[in-house]
Amino acid sequence: MSRLVSLRSPAPAITVDPSAPAVIRKARMPDAAAMLDLINGYAAQAIMLPRTEFELAENIRDFAVAESGGRILGCAALHFYTTDSAEVRSLAVHPGAQGLGLGRRLVEALVEEANHHSLKTLFAFTYVPDFFTKLGFIVVDRSELPLKAWKDCLRCPKFQACDEIAMVKLL
């Protein structure tokens, strides 16, 4: 059975030891339930698009996760659109683990992967432009992004009045 939106919003409370090292690694299928809880916890707050179990399984190779003490504390995906561009999407860090640099480390891992694939640009739609600016992204007009990037937008409740900010990083 596919879960569309987690009933837990946001992700359940956890205690994070800031001194415990977090590992950034490629996601695996057993990570999917925790990733869905993170992503759909934010989706329930209208901060990001919800994902289904099927969508996550189908795109699991796009994802990196931040793991500490056997817990998934964050995730992010590098989704390819053209032979030289990809989107950073579904970036989610557990509220109890924010401020530890996990979001930055996840995006840096995706940038490294994008460089490995010889991409020229990364883009993101975000409500937190300052975060992405610190990582070398710049604000651009949406019309500068590939049309394929809009396919997910079609199912967004904010499609006609999108308030996300488009950003690009040149590699």
BELSULRA-V860561 format. One record per residue. RES is the residue in one small letter. PHI is phi in radians with two decimals (999 if undefined). Layout:
# BELSULRA-V860561
RES;PHI + RES;PHI
This chain:
# BELSULRA-V860561
m;999 + s;-1.61 + r;-1.63 + l;-1.57 + v;-2.35 + s;-1.09 + l;-1.35 + r;-1.55 + s;-2.47 + p;-1.27 + a;-0.96 + p;-1.02 + a;-1.09 + i;-2.42 + t;-1.83 + v;-1.94 + d;-1.49 + p;-1.10 + s;-1.51 + a;-1.32 + p;-1.20 + a;-1.82 + v;-1.81 + i;-1.77 + r;-2.58 + k;-1.18 + a;-1.24 + r;-2.24 + m;-0.93 + p;-1.09 + d;-1.40 + a;-0.99 + a;-1.08 + a;-1.17 + m;-1.14 + l;-1.07 + d;-1.05 + l;-1.12 + i;-1.07 + n;-1.32 + g;-1.12 + y;-1.29 + a;-1.09 + a;-1.12 + q;-1.70 + a;1.08 + i;-1.70 + m;-2.63 + l;-1.30 + p;-1.23 + r;-2.20 + t;-1.68 + e;-1.03 + f;-1.08 + e;-1.05 + l;-1.15 + a;-1.08 + e;-1.14 + n;-2.03 + i;-1.00 + r;-1.20 + d;-1.33 + f;-1.66 + a;-2.04 + v;-2.25 + a;-1.85 + e;-2.18 + s;-2.55 + g;1.02 + g;1.41 + r;-1.89 + i;-1.48 + l;-1.79 + g;-2.93 + c;-2.68 + a;-2.83 + a;-2.11 + l;-1.95 + h;-1.88 + f;-1.31 + y;-2.11 + t;-2.31 + t;-1.21 + d;-2.27 + s;-2.49 + a;-2.60 + e;-1.89 + v;-1.53 + r;-2.49 + s;0.94 + l;-1.37 + a;-2.47 + v;-2.14 + h;-0.93 + p;-0.91 + g;-1.29 + a;-2.02 + q;-1.26 + g;1.54 + l;-1.75 + g;1.49 + l;-1.20 + g;-1.07 + r;-1.05 + r;-1.13 + l;-1.12 + v;-1.13 + e;-1.06 + a;-1.14 + l;-1.21 + v;-1.10 + e;-1.06 + e;-1.13 + a;-1.08 + n;-1.10 + h;-1.01 + h;-1.58 + s;1.02 + l;-1.29 + k;-1.84 + t;-2.48 + l;-2.09 + f;-2.38 + a;-2.65 + f;-1.87 + t;-2.60 + y;-1.81 + v;-2.19 + p;-1.10 + d;-1.07 + f;-1.02 + f;-1.22 + t;-1.05 + k;-1.09 + l;-1.77 + g;1.62 + f;-1.51 + i;-2.17 + v;-1.28 + v;-2.34 + d;-1.29 + r;-0.94 + s;-1.13 + e;-1.41 + l;-1.60 + p;-1.06 + l;-1.01 + k;-1.02 + a;-1.11 + w;-1.46 + k;-1.05 + d;-1.24 + c;-1.11 + l;-1.06 + r;-1.77 + c;-1.48 + p;-1.12 + k;-1.70 + f;-0.91 + q;-1.36 + a;-2.44 + c;-1.14 + d;-2.05 + e;-1.35 + i;-1.81 + a;-1.47 + m;-2.38 + v;-2.35 + k;-2.18 + l;-1.49 + l;-1.75
